[in-house]
Amino acid sequence: MGRTFLIVILCIAPLSIWSQEKPATQEEADKLDSLVSILMRNQHYEDALQTKMREIDILKQLRGEKDSLYLRQKALSGKIYYRLGKREEAAKITTEAAEEYGKYVSSKDKYYAFFLDNASLYWASIKEFDKGKELSLRAFKAYEQLRLRDFDFAAILMHLAENCDGAGQPQEAIKYDLLALDIFKNTVGEHSDSYIEELSYLQKYYEHAGDSEKAKKTKEHAELLTAEKEQGYVDLPEPVQFETAEICHEHNDDALICITYYLTHLLVAPNMDQAAQYIINWSAATADVNVVVGKKQAMMERYMIAYIAATAYFCLTENTKVLDEPLFVKAITALLDFYKSNRVLTGKVDVLEDYLKLQDKGKLENQLHKDFLANQQKQ
């Protein structure tokens, strides 16, 4: 705590100097921006606001009031006002910045949509739901033009639904919330926290609309998904016909989801067969990952899929086609963690048991060095 306070004092002290007739520079603005982040993390909101205002003033001098960076920082100051409990000020300055950004920079990019969306939330926080709905609807239309059905679009739709409900239009809220839920279903899945939590809002909107039957069904659906999630169910990508390496490349993110699920669950988990099949089909056709199967890997029996998954995981996350020796060690270590969790289900595998014994003695990396070289010769 003392160290944090000292950092804050040392950082704030120069503000009085900067505020005098010294020529402003972009470097000073950048330093102030970094300082704002530190102050926000440590909840020194008054100091953060003072610092942000100085940064904005410098950007205004350097770039002018129509500049993109100046307007972005002006919009972000609304967050600090909000954290200080100054919600009306947050709503006004963010709305103003959003309008200026749309006029001088762009009314067709993400920033414009985000600033409108943030402003709508601040207005809603002071019960100005009609104003919030107006801005939410504009954020929705701006983001819709980008043709991105992603998490950010779903969040904008959720906020629009909340504002519609607050403005006494629950049917409109239901319409937009169903769109948000559809995006969540296709991006993070029905068993995700985001999807399940949003169902509680949909239930509320149905209740406000007087549709008790649909409210009841929505609640029951949320309870079912929660129970399934607790049992280990997740929403993995649907199977794909991996006919070309190009199709595989397009689905690398989905493959990584299946790989991560496979390596972090027991073999008896509900979705393991689905994940395994996806990994097998994708790895057989991809050109982005080269899984080297040496003599020892060929003896891993039921753990061959886990070996492929571990290799592919580090290739994809490290953006390399073939593992170097340090990544090979990481892959085998991940494989051994998976084996330790599952060997009671499968029985022991000799080659993996040998690895575990060497790991206990601190000699595993020496052996893996030899195995890696052997695999290199095989290539």
C-alpha positions as CSV (number, residue, x, y, z in Angstrom):
1,M,0.0,0.0,0.0
2,G,2.8,2.4,0.9
3,R,4.6,1.7,-2.3
4,T,1.5,2.3,-4.4
5,F,0.9,5.6,-2.6
6,L,4.5,6.7,-3.3
7,I,4.2,5.9,-6.9
8,V,1.0,7.9,-7.1
9,I,2.6,10.9,-5.4
10,L,5.7,10.8,-7.7
11,C,3.5,10.5,-10.7
12,I,1.0,13.2,-9.8
13,A,3.7,15.7,-8.7
14,P,4.7,16.7,-12.3
15,L,1.1,17.7,-13.2
16,S,1.7,21.2,-11.7
17,I,4.8,21.5,-13.8
18,W,3.1,20.3,-17.0
19,S,0.2,22.7,-16.5
20,Q,2.5,25.7,-16.9
21,E,3.6,27.2,-20.2
22,K,5.8,24.4,-21.2
23,P,5.3,23.1,-24.8
24,A,3.1,20.0,-24.8
25,T,4.5,16.8,-26.5
26,Q,3.0,13.5,-27.5
27,E,5.4,11.8,-25.2
28,E,3.9,13.6,-22.2
29,A,0.4,12.6,-23.3
30,D,1.5,9.0,-23.6
31,K,3.0,9.0,-20.1
32,L,-0.1,10.5,-18.7
33,D,-2.2,7.8,-20.3
34,S,-0.1,5.1,-18.7
35,L,-0.4,6.9,-15.4
36,V,-4.2,7.0,-15.7
37,S,-4.2,3.2,-16.0
38,I,-2.1,2.8,-12.8
39,L,-4.3,5.2,-10.9
40,M,-7.5,3.4,-12.1
41,R,-6.1,0.0,-11.1
42,N,-5.4,1.4,-7.6
43,Q,-8.9,3.1,-7.5
44,H,-7.4,6.7,-7.2
45,Y,-10.2,8.0,-9.4
46,E,-10.0,11.7,-8.5
47,D,-6.3,11.7,-9.4
48,A,-7.0,9.6,-12.5
49,L,-9.6,12.2,-13.7
50,Q,-7.2,15.1,-13.1
51,T,-4.5,13.2,-15.0
52,K,-6.9,12.3,-17.9
53,M,-8.0,15.9,-18.2
54,R,-4.4,17.0,-18.5
55,E,-3.8,14.3,-21.2
56,I,-6.9,15.4,-23.1
57,D,-5.8,19.1,-22.9
58,I,-2.4,18.2,-24.4
59,L,-4.0,16.2,-27.2
60,K,-6.3,19.1,-27.9
61,Q,-3.3,21.4,-28.2
62,L,-1.3,19.0,-30.4
63,R,-3.9,17.5,-32.6
64,G,-7.0,19.7,-32.4
65,E,-10.6,18.9,-31.4
66,K,-11.4,16.9,-34.5
67,D,-8.6,14.4,-34.0
68,S,-9.4,10.7,-33.5
69,L,-7.1,10.1,-30.5
70,Y,-8.3,13.3,-28.8
71,L,-11.9,12.2,-29.1
72,R,-11.2,8.6,-28.0
73,Q,-9.6,9.8,-24.8
74,K,-12.4,12.3,-24.2
75,A,-14.9,9.5,-24.5
76,L,-12.9,7.3,-22.2
77,S,-12.9,10.0,-19.5
78,G,-16.6,9.1,-19.1
79,K,-15.5,5.9,-17.4
80,I,-13.6,7.8,-14.7
81,Y,-16.6,10.1,-14.1
82,Y,-18.7,7.0,-13.7
83,R,-16.3,5.4,-11.2
84,L,-16.4,8.6,-9.2
85,G,-20.2,8.4,-9.0
86,K,-20.7,11.3,-11.3
87,R,-23.0,9.5,-13.7
88,E,-24.7,12.4,-15.4
89,E,-21.3,13.9,-16.2
90,A,-20.2,10.6,-17.5
91,A,-23.2,10.3,-19.7
92,K,-22.9,13.9,-21.1
93,I,-19.2,13.8,-21.9
94,T,-19.3,10.4,-23.5
95,T,-22.3,11.3,-25.6
96,E,-20.6,14.5,-26.7
97,A,-17.4,12.7,-27.6
98,A,-19.4,10.0,-29.5
99,E,-21.3,12.7,-31.5
100,E,-18.1,14.5,-32.3
101,Y,-16.3,11.3,-33.3
102,G,-19.2,10.4,-35.6
103,K,-19.1,13.9,-37.2
104,Y,-15.3,14.4,-37.6
105,V,-13.8,10.8,-37.7
106,S,-16.3,8.1,-38.6
107,S,-19.8,7.0,-38.0
108,K,-19.1,3.5,-39.4
109,D,-16.4,2.0,-37.1
110,K,-16.3,0.1,-33.8
111,Y,-15.2,3.1,-31.8
112,Y,-18.3,5.1,-32.7
113,A,-20.5,2.2,-31.8
114,F,-18.7,1.6,-28.5
115,F,-18.9,5.2,-27.5
116,L,-22.6,5.3,-28.2
117,D,-23.1,2.1,-26.3
118,N,-21.1,3.3,-23.3
119,A,-23.1,6.6,-23.2
120,S,-26.3,4.6,-23.3
121,L,-25.3,2.7,-20.2
122,Y,-24.5,5.9,-18.3
123,W,-27.8,7.4,-19.2
124,A,-29.6,4.2,-18.1
125,S,-27.7,4.3,-14.8
126,I,-29.6,7.6,-13.9
127,K,-32.9,6.1,-15.2
128,E,-32.8,8.1,-18.5
129,F,-33.9,5.0,-20.4
130,D,-35.4,6.8,-23.4
131,K,-32.1,8.6,-24.0
132,G,-30.3,5.4,-23.3
133,K,-32.5,3.5,-25.8
134,E,-31.9,6.1,-28.5
135,L,-28.1,5.8,-28.2
136,S,-28.2,2.0,-27.9
137,L,-30.3,1.8,-31.1
138,R,-27.7,4.0,-32.9
139,A,-24.9,1.8,-31.6
140,F,-26.7,-1.3,-32.8
141,K,-27.2,0.1,-36.3
142,A,-23.6,1.3,-36.5
143,Y,-22.2,-2.1,-35.4
144,E,-24.6,-4.0,-37.6
145,Q,-23.1,-2.4,-40.7
146,L,-19.8,-4.0,-39.8
147,R,-21.3,-7.5,-40.4
148,L,-19.6,-8.9,-37.3
149,R,-21.7,-11.3,-35.3
150,D,-19.3,-11.4,-32.4
151,F,-19.3,-11.0,-28.6
152,D,-19.2,-7.1,-28.8
153,F,-22.3,-7.1,-31.0
154,A,-24.1,-9.3,-28.5
155,A,-23.1,-7.0,-25.7
156,I,-24.6,-4.0,-27.6
157,L,-27.8,-6.0,-28.2
158,M,-28.0,-6.9,-24.5
159,H,-27.7,-3.2,-23.5
160,L,-30.3,-2.2,-26.1
161,A,-32.6,-4.8,-24.6
162,E,-32.1,-3.4,-21.1
163,N,-32.8,0.1,-22.3
164,C,-35.9,-1.0,-24.1
165,D,-37.2,-2.7,-21.0
166,G,-36.3,0.3,-18.8
167,A,-38.2,2.5,-21.2
168,G,-41.3,0.3,-20.8
169,Q,-41.0,-1.7,-24.0
170,P,-40.4,-5.3,-22.9
171,Q,-41.5,-6.7,-26.3
172,E,-38.7,-4.8,-28.0
173,A,-36.3,-6.0,-25.2
174,I,-37.3,-9.6,-25.9
175,K,-36.6,-9.1,-29.7
176,Y,-33.1,-7.7,-29.1
177,D,-32.2,-10.1,-26.3
178,L,-33.1,-13.1,-28.5
179,L,-30.7,-11.8,-31.1
180,A,-27.9,-11.4,-28.5
181,L,-28.6,-15.0,-27.2
182,D,-28.4,-16.3,-30.8
183,I,-24.9,-14.8,-31.1
184,F,-23.8,-16.2,-27.8
185,K,-25.0,-19.6,-28.8
186,N,-22.9,-19.5,-32.0
187,T,-19.8,-18.0,-30.4
188,V,-19.5,-19.1,-26.8
189,G,-22.2,-21.8,-26.6
190,E,-25.4,-22.4,-24.7
191,H,-23.5,-23.8,-21.7
192,S,-21.4,-20.6,-21.3
193,D,-21.8,-18.3,-18.4
194,S,-22.7,-15.4,-20.8
195,Y,-25.6,-17.4,-22.3
196,I,-27.0,-18.8,-19.1
197,E,-26.7,-15.4,-17.3
198,E,-28.5,-13.6,-20.1
199,L,-31.4,-16.1,-19.9
200,S,-32.3,-14.5,-16.5
201,Y,-32.7,-11.2,-18.2
202,L,-34.8,-12.7,-21.0
203,Q,-37.0,-14.3,-18.3
204,K,-37.5,-10.9,-16.7
205,Y,-38.5,-9.3,-20.0
206,Y,-41.1,-12.0,-20.6
207,E,-42.4,-11.4,-17.1
208,H,-42.7,-7.6,-17.8
209,A,-44.4,-8.4,-21.1
210,G,-47.0,-10.6,-19.1
211,D,-45.9,-13.8,-20.8
212,S,-45.6,-16.0,-17.7
213,E,-45.4,-19.3,-19.7
214,K,-42.4,-18.2,-21.7
215,A,-40.8,-16.8,-18.6
216,K,-41.2,-20.2,-16.9
217,K,-39.7,-22.1,-19.9
218,T,-36.8,-19.7,-20.0
219,K,-36.1,-20.3,-16.3
220,E,-36.3,-24.0,-16.8
221,H,-34.0,-23.9,-19.8
222,A,-31.4,-21.9,-17.7
223,E,-31.6,-24.5,-14.9
224,L,-31.1,-27.4,-17.3
225,L,-28.1,-25.8,-18.9
226,T,-26.6,-25.0,-15.5
227,A,-27.1,-28.6,-14.4
228,E,-25.5,-29.9,-17.6
229,K,-22.6,-27.5,-17.3
230,E,-21.9,-28.8,-13.7
231,Q,-21.8,-32.3,-15.2
232,G,-19.1,-31.3,-17.7
233,Y,-21.1,-30.5,-20.8
234,V,-19.7,-27.8,-23.0
235,D,-20.5,-26.5,-26.5
236,L,-17.8,-27.6,-28.9
237,P,-17.6,-26.7,-32.6
238,E,-19.8,-28.7,-34.9
239,P,-18.0,-31.4,-37.1
240,V,-16.5,-30.1,-40.4
241,Q,-15.5,-31.9,-43.6
242,F,-11.8,-31.0,-43.7
243,E,-11.3,-31.6,-47.4
244,T,-8.4,-29.1,-47.8
245,A,-5.7,-27.4,-45.7
246,E,-7.4,-24.1,-46.4
247,I,-10.6,-25.3,-44.7
248,C,-8.5,-26.5,-41.7
249,H,-6.8,-23.1,-41.4
250,E,-10.2,-21.4,-41.3
251,H,-11.1,-23.6,-38.3
252,N,-7.8,-23.3,-36.3
253,D,-9.6,-21.5,-33.5
254,D,-12.3,-24.1,-33.3
255,A,-9.6,-26.8,-33.3
256,L,-7.9,-25.1,-30.4
257,I,-11.2,-25.1,-28.5
258,C,-11.5,-28.9,-28.9
259,I,-7.8,-29.4,-28.1
260,T,-8.0,-27.4,-24.9
261,Y,-11.2,-29.2,-23.9
262,Y,-9.6,-32.6,-24.5
263,L,-6.4,-31.9,-22.6
264,T,-8.3,-30.5,-19.5
265,H,-10.9,-33.2,-19.0
266,L,-11.1,-36.8,-18.1
267,L,-11.6,-39.4,-20.9
268,V,-15.1,-40.1,-19.5
269,A,-16.2,-36.4,-19.8
270,P,-19.4,-36.0,-21.9
271,N,-17.8,-34.3,-24.9
272,M,-14.5,-36.2,-25.2
273,D,-15.5,-38.3,-28.2
274,Q,-16.7,-35.2,-30.1
275,A,-13.5,-33.4,-29.3
276,A,-11.3,-36.3,-30.2
277,Q,-13.0,-36.8,-33.6
278,Y,-12.6,-33.1,-34.4
279,I,-8.9,-33.2,-33.5
280,I,-8.3,-36.4,-35.6
281,N,-10.1,-35.0,-38.6
282,W,-8.5,-31.6,-38.4
283,S,-4.9,-32.8,-37.7
284,A,-5.0,-35.3,-40.6
285,A,-5.6,-32.5,-43.2
286,T,-4.0,-29.4,-41.7
287,A,-0.8,-27.8,-43.1
288,D,-0.4,-25.6,-40.1
289,V,0.8,-28.3,-37.7
290,N,3.3,-31.1,-38.3
291,V,2.9,-33.8,-35.7
292,V,6.0,-35.9,-35.6
293,V,5.4,-39.4,-34.4
294,G,8.6,-41.1,-33.3
295,K,9.2,-44.6,-32.0
296,K,8.2,-43.8,-28.4
297,Q,5.1,-41.8,-29.4
298,A,3.9,-44.7,-31.5
299,M,3.8,-46.8,-28.2
300,M,1.5,-44.4,-26.4
301,E,-1.6,-46.5,-27.2
302,R,-4.8,-44.6,-26.1
303,Y,-2.8,-41.5,-25.5
304,M,-1.9,-40.8,-29.1
305,I,-4.8,-38.4,-29.5
306,A,-3.5,-36.5,-26.4
307,Y,0.0,-36.4,-27.9
308,I,-1.4,-35.0,-31.1
309,A,-3.5,-32.5,-29.1
310,A,-0.5,-31.4,-27.0
311,T,1.7,-30.9,-30.1
312,A,-1.0,-29.0,-31.9
313,Y,-1.7,-26.8,-28.9
314,F,1.8,-25.5,-28.7
315,C,2.1,-25.2,-32.5
316,L,-1.0,-23.1,-32.7
317,T,-0.4,-20.9,-29.6
318,E,3.3,-20.3,-30.5
319,N,2.5,-19.9,-34.2
320,T,4.9,-22.6,-35.4
321,K,4.4,-25.5,-37.7
322,V,6.9,-27.9,-36.0
323,L,7.8,-27.9,-32.3
324,D,11.4,-27.0,-31.3
325,E,12.9,-28.8,-28.4
326,P,11.6,-26.5,-25.6
327,L,8.1,-26.7,-26.9
328,F,8.4,-30.5,-27.4
329,V,9.3,-30.7,-23.6
330,K,6.2,-28.6,-22.8
331,A,4.0,-30.8,-25.0
332,I,5.2,-34.0,-23.3
333,T,4.8,-32.4,-19.9
334,A,1.1,-31.5,-20.8
335,L,0.6,-35.0,-22.0
336,L,1.9,-36.4,-18.7
337,D,-0.4,-34.2,-16.7
338,F,-3.3,-35.6,-18.8
339,Y,-2.0,-39.2,-18.3
340,K,-1.8,-38.8,-14.6
341,S,-5.4,-37.8,-14.4
342,N,-6.6,-40.6,-16.7
343,R,-4.4,-43.6,-16.1
344,V,-6.8,-45.0,-13.4
345,L,-9.3,-45.2,-16.3
346,T,-7.1,-46.7,-18.9
347,G,-4.5,-48.6,-17.0
348,K,-0.8,-47.9,-17.2
349,V,1.2,-47.2,-20.4
350,D,4.8,-48.3,-20.1
351,V,6.4,-45.4,-22.1
352,L,4.5,-42.8,-20.1
353,E,5.3,-44.5,-16.8
354,D,9.0,-44.4,-17.7
355,Y,8.6,-40.7,-18.4
356,L,6.9,-40.1,-15.0
357,K,9.7,-41.9,-13.2
358,L,12.3,-39.7,-14.9
359,Q,10.2,-36.7,-14.1
360,D,10.3,-37.6,-10.4
361,K,14.0,-37.9,-10.5
362,G,14.5,-34.6,-12.4
363,K,15.9,-36.3,-15.4
364,L,13.0,-36.1,-17.8
365,E,14.4,-33.2,-19.9
366,N,17.6,-35.2,-20.6
367,Q,15.6,-38.1,-22.0
368,L,13.3,-35.8,-24.0
369,H,16.4,-34.2,-25.5
370,K,17.4,-37.6,-26.9
371,D,13.8,-38.4,-28.0
372,F,13.6,-35.0,-29.8
373,L,16.9,-35.7,-31.7
374,A,15.6,-39.1,-32.6
375,N,12.4,-37.5,-34.0
376,Q,14.4,-35.0,-35.9
377,Q,16.3,-37.8,-37.7
378,K,13.0,-39.5,-38.5
379,Q,11.8,-36.3,-40.2
